[in-house]
Amino acid sequence: MLCRLLGVSRGRLYAFLRRQDRDPDPEHEEKLRWVQDVAEASDQTYGSRRMTRALPALGYRVGRHHARSLMRQAGAWVRHRRRYRVTTNSDHDMRLNQVSVFARPRH
């Protein structure tokens, strides 16, 4: 009856009640702090794979998906590096003063 009233399945309600009975895990909070510290020290460049290699070095057994969920809970995000693009075509037969970019009239 309570499940229907709340609009959730019975399994979800019991899972919620089981989670409420647990004591807070101090190791989990410690892992979250380490994830935040590692992310800040790396200038937000560590993803879940690199974080998975960093946390065991600190003494925590963590898999990739656990590292990803820890990063999500800690608010750590990844700054992706931009791809280097070549914008200059140096493969030409013209001398420097004949290149059309430099031959524009000045305003």
N, C-alpha and C positions, 0 to 999 in steps of 0.2 A: 504494500500500500504506500509506504513512504517513497519507494522507488518511482512509482507512478506519479506521485505528488511532485517529486523533484524533477521528473522527466529524464532519469538516468536508468541504465540497466542495473540489475541486481549485482552483477559482478563488479561493476565500476563502484557501486556504493560500498561493497565489502572491501575492495582494494583501498578505497579512501579511508575507511575506518581502520584498516590494518596499518596504514601509514601514520595515522594519528597516534597510534599506541607506541610507536618507536621512540626511543630516546634520540636526541640529536647526536650525530656522529662527529666527534671533534676532529677526526682524521680527514673527513670530507671538507670541513671548513678550512683545515690547514692546506689541503690540496688546492682549494679555490684561491687561497692567498698566494700560493706558489705559482699557480697559473697566471694570475694577474701580474705578479712580479716578473716572471719570465717573459710575458707578452710585452710589458713596458720596457724591460731591458733589451729586448730584441727589436724595439721600435715597431712593434705590431707586425713583424714579418714571419712569426712562427705560426704555421697551420697545425692541424691536428696531428699530422704525421711527424713533424719535428717536435711537437709538444710530447708526443708519445715516447720519443727518444730522450727528451730532457727530463721528464718526471722520474723514470727509473734511476737516473743518475742521482736524483735527490732521495732515493730510497722508497719510492712508491711504485707498486706494480699496477700499471695502467695500460689498457688496450687503446686502440685508436678511437673506437666509438665512445669509450668512456672519456677519453681526452677531449673529444669533440663536444660531449655534453657538459663536461667541466668548463670548457671554454665558453660555451653558450651561457651557462649559469653565471660565470664570472664576468660576462660582458666583454670578453676578449674577442677582438676581430682581427682580420688579416688584411694588411695593406699589400695588394698585389703589385708587383713591379711592372712597369710599363715596358713593352717591347721596344728595343732600340730600332729605329727606322733610319735608314740612310736617305738623306734628302738631297745630297749633292751628287751630281753625275760628273765624276772626274775623268771619265773615259771619253774624252773628246780630243779633236785635233787642233783646236783653237788655242792660241796663246791667251794669257790672262786678260790682256787689254782688249781682246776681240770678243770676249764672251758677252752676250747680249744683256745679261743682268747688270753688268758694270758699265755698259755703254748707254744707259738711259740718261736723258738730260736731267740736270739738277734743277730743282724748283727754287 
